[in-house]
Amino acid sequence: MSIRVLVNGALGKMGLEVIKAVCNDTQTEIAGAVDIKATDKLLLCPDQSGSVQLFVDLETAMGKTKPHVMVDFSQADGCMAATRMAAQQKVNLVIGTTGLASHDLVEIDQLAKENGIGVVVAPNFALGAVLMIHLARIAAKYFDYVEIIEKHHEQKLDAPSGTAMSTARAMREAREGLFKHPQVHKEILSGTRGGEMEGVAVHSVRMPGLLAHQEVIFGTSGQTLTIKHDSINRECFMPGVIMAIKKVSEHKGLVYGLDKLLGI
Ligand SMILES: NC(=O)c1ccc[n+]([C@@H]2O[C@H](COP(=O)([O-])OP(=O)(O)OC[C@H]3O[C@@H](n4cnc5c(N)ncnc54)[C@H](O)[C@@H]3O)[C@@H](O)[C@H]2O)c1
C-alpha cells in the first residue's frame, strides 16, 4: 500500500518540489495539497503526471483526503497550527519549515506522544548538510574558535538559518567548555561580529543568486579548518524528505534532525 501524503505550503518553492518527489516515488502517492494562497481547486502536478486536489483550508483537506502523512513546508506560525490539527487527526508529520522556537519543539513532542504519532522535524533535509553538522561536531572538540557563515536567497524569512543554529548547538554539546568568541575593543559598525549562539558567532548573508550554503570555520594556532556545504537546487532536499515520509510512522513522538533517521 502506498503512503498517502498531504502537502501543506504546497504552492511554495519547497511544496511544489515535494509534490513532484512524492509523485515520482513508487511507494508514495499525493493525497492532496493545501496553501493559504490557493484559489483553484486543482493543482497540476509539476511533472505533468496528473492533477491533485488543492485546498485553502487544512481541516477540509484532512477530512477529504485522509492522508497517512502530512508534509509541512509553510511558515512557522502556520506550521504550528497545522501540527495541532494533524496531531488531533492522528496524522504523522514531516516538518521542514524553519523558524520554530524551542518551546514549539516541546509542544510538538507532547502532541505527538499524546496522539501516538511520529513527527520528524528537520531544519535541513540535504544529506550533505547533515554530514556537515556531523563533521563539525567531531572537529568541535579540537578547536577553541569557530564561526559560521550561512548564505541564503533573499526571500528567506528567518535568520540565522535553522541549520546554523543546529550546527552551533551540536558543536557546543560535543565539547566541555564554551568556544572563545573574541570581542573587538571597538565595534565601529554594530553587528559586524555576528550574532552569538553557544559561544559561536553566526553571520547571515541574504541575496539573490544564492540558495542555501554554509561554512563552518574552525581556528587554532597557525591553522584553520573549513567545512562547507552548498545546496545548488531544491532537489537536494527530496531524498531526505521521502526517507522521512517512509520512516516517520515507525516512531512515536518527535524525531529532531535527519541524522537520527540516518543513524549518525
Ligand atoms: N528543512 C529544509 O531542508 C528546508 C529547505 C528549504 C526551505 N525550508 C523551509 O521551508 C519553508 C518554506 O520554504 P519555501 O522556500 O518553500 O517558501 P515559500 O514562501 O516559497 O513557500 C511557503 C508557502 O507556504 C504557504 N503558507 C504560508 N503560511 C501558510 C499557512 N498558514 N497554511 C498553509 N500554507 C501557508 C505560502 O502561501 C507559500 O506558498 C521555510 O520555512 C524555509 O525556511 C526548509
The ligand as an SDF file (V2000), in Angstrom:
LIG
                    3D

 44 48  0  0  0  0  0  0  0  0999 V2000
   14.2040   21.7660    6.1330 N   0  0  0  0  0  0  0  0  0  0  0  0
   14.7400   22.0130    4.9380 C   0  0  0  0  0  0  0  0  0  0  0  0
   15.5630   21.2340    4.4120 O   0  0  0  0  0  0  0  0  0  0  0  0
   14.3200   23.2640    4.2040 C   0  0  0  0  0  0  0  0  0  0  0  0
   14.8080   23.5560    2.9270 C   0  0  0  0  0  0  0  0  0  0  0  0
   14.3430   24.7120    2.2850 C   0  0  0  0  0  0  0  0  0  0  0  0
   13.4090   25.5330    2.9050 C   0  0  0  0  0  0  0  0  0  0  0  0
   12.9860   25.2120    4.1720 N   0  0  0  0  0  0  0  0  0  0  0  0
   11.9600   25.9990    4.8560 C   0  0  0  0  0  0  0  0  0  0  0  0
   10.6860   25.6420    4.3210 O   0  0  0  0  0  0  0  0  0  0  0  0
    9.7840   26.7330    4.4600 C   0  0  0  0  0  0  0  0  0  0  0  0
    9.1640   27.0550    3.0970 C   0  0  0  0  0  0  0  0  0  0  0  0
   10.1880   27.4820    2.2190 O   0  0  0  0  0  0  0  0  0  0  0  0
    9.8610   27.9310    0.7090 P   0  0  0  0  0  0  0  0  0  0  0  0
   11.1560   28.3890    0.1450 O   0  0  0  0  0  0  0  0  0  0  0  0
    9.0910   26.8850    0.0260 O   0  0  0  0  0  0  0  0  0  0  0  0
    8.9320   29.2080    0.9910 O   0  0  0  0  0  0  0  0  0  0  0  0
    7.7780   29.8010    0.0480 P   0  0  0  0  0  0  0  0  0  0  0  0
    7.4940   31.1640    0.5710 O   0  0  0  0  0  0  0  0  0  0  0  0
    8.1520   29.6350   -1.3810 O   0  0  0  0  0  0  0  0  0  0  0  0
    6.5350   28.8510    0.3430 O   0  0  0  0  0  0  0  0  0  0  0  0
    5.7790   28.8600    1.5120 C   0  0  0  0  0  0  0  0  0  0  0  0
    4.3400   28.5250    1.1200 C   0  0  0  0  0  0  0  0  0  0  0  0
    3.5920   28.3130    2.3160 O   0  0  0  0  0  0  0  0  0  0  0  0
    2.3470   28.9610    2.1750 C   0  0  0  0  0  0  0  0  0  0  0  0
    1.8320   29.2520    3.5240 N   0  0  0  0  0  0  0  0  0  0  0  0
    2.2340   30.2370    4.3680 C   0  0  0  0  0  0  0  0  0  0  0  0
    1.5190   30.1650    5.5070 N   0  0  0  0  0  0  0  0  0  0  0  0
    0.6590   29.1160    5.3700 C   0  0  0  0  0  0  0  0  0  0  0  0
   -0.3300   28.5530    6.1930 C   0  0  0  0  0  0  0  0  0  0  0  0
   -0.6270   29.0550    7.3970 N   0  0  0  0  0  0  0  0  0  0  0  0
   -1.0250   27.4770    5.7430 N   0  0  0  0  0  0  0  0  0  0  0  0
   -0.7850   26.9690    4.5000 C   0  0  0  0  0  0  0  0  0  0  0  0
    0.1470   27.4750    3.6600 N   0  0  0  0  0  0  0  0  0  0  0  0
    0.8660   28.5330    4.0890 C   0  0  0  0  0  0  0  0  0  0  0  0
    2.6110   30.1990    1.3360 C   0  0  0  0  0  0  0  0  0  0  0  0
    1.4370   30.6730    0.7100 O   0  0  0  0  0  0  0  0  0  0  0  0
    3.6500   29.6720    0.3420 C   0  0  0  0  0  0  0  0  0  0  0  0
    3.0330   29.1630   -0.8250 O   0  0  0  0  0  0  0  0  0  0  0  0
   10.6150   27.8780    5.0580 C   0  0  0  0  0  0  0  0  0  0  0  0
   10.4330   27.8780    6.4630 O   0  0  0  0  0  0  0  0  0  0  0  0
   12.0450   27.5100    4.7050 C   0  0  0  0  0  0  0  0  0  0  0  0
   12.9940   28.0610    5.5840 O   0  0  0  0  0  0  0  0  0  0  0  0
   13.4180   24.1080    4.8110 C   0  0  0  0  0  0  0  0  0  0  0  0
  1  2  1  0
  2  3  2  0
  2  4  1  0
  4  5  1  0
  4 44  2  0
  5  6  2  0
  6  7  1  0
  7  8  2  0
  8  9  1  0
  8 44  1  0
  9 10  1  0
  9 42  1  0
 10 11  1  0
 11 12  1  0
 11 40  1  0
 12 13  1  0
 13 14  1  0
 14 15  2  0
 14 16  1  0
 14 17  1  0
 17 18  1  0
 18 19  2  0
 18 20  1  0
 18 21  1  0
 21 22  1  0
 22 23  1  0
 23 24  1  0
 23 38  1  0
 24 25  1  0
 25 26  1  0
 25 36  1  0
 26 27  1  0
 26 35  1  0
 27 28  2  0
 28 29  1  0
 29 30  1  0
 29 35  2  0
 30 31  1  0
 30 32  2  0
 32 33  1  0
 33 34  2  0
 34 35  1  0
 36 37  1  0
 36 38  1  0
 38 39  1  0
 40 41  1  0
 40 42  1  0
 42 43  1  0
M  CHG  2   8   1  16  -1
M  END
$$$$
